[in-house]
Amino acid sequence: MNIELALNRLREAIEERGSGVYLITVSGDGRPHAVYLDAAWENGRLPVSGVGATTAANAAARPNVSLLFPVSAAADYTLFVDGPATVETRGDDHCVVVTPTRAVFHRPGAPRDPASSCTSDCVPIFQAPTRVAPPR
């Protein structure tokens, strides 16, 4: 699937779920830190606004974060989006801006693909192309 189509599919999945999202960062001692805030699609990135000082500091120091869009009904898929984050100041608020590099639908159940490393019902919807370092 080409990257533009995959990004459109991701944008549509996010819009279907609404703006409520868990932003998961990692603290200095390696513990997960989760907050529930709003995110919106913005030119291929996901700004999460209104983050507190702890979340902003975690994202600045360890920028690989995850977003979890929860289910609205028992049979729905949870949507996980991973990617590097930057911290921006917008007005008086801190904003963590995530650039998606990977996204997957996930729910309990038998794997769709028996060869998959996922032992649940997982459906990858986006994977950013890996960049190869230029030769020296």
Sequence and secondary structure as in RCSB ss.txt:
>XXXX:A:sequence
MNIELALNRLREAIEERGSGVYLITVSGDGRPHAVYLDAAWENGRLPVSGVGATTAANAAARPNVSLLFPVSAAA
DYTLFVDGPATVETRGDDHCVVVTPTRAVFHRPGAPRDPASSCTSDCVPIFQAPTRVAPPR
>XXXX:A:secstr
  HHHHHHHHHHHHHHH SEEEEEEE TTS EEEEEEEE  BTTBEEEEEE HHHHHHHHHS EEEEEE  SSTT
S EEEEEEEEEEEEETTEEEEEE  SEEEEEESS  SSTTSS SSEEEEEEE         
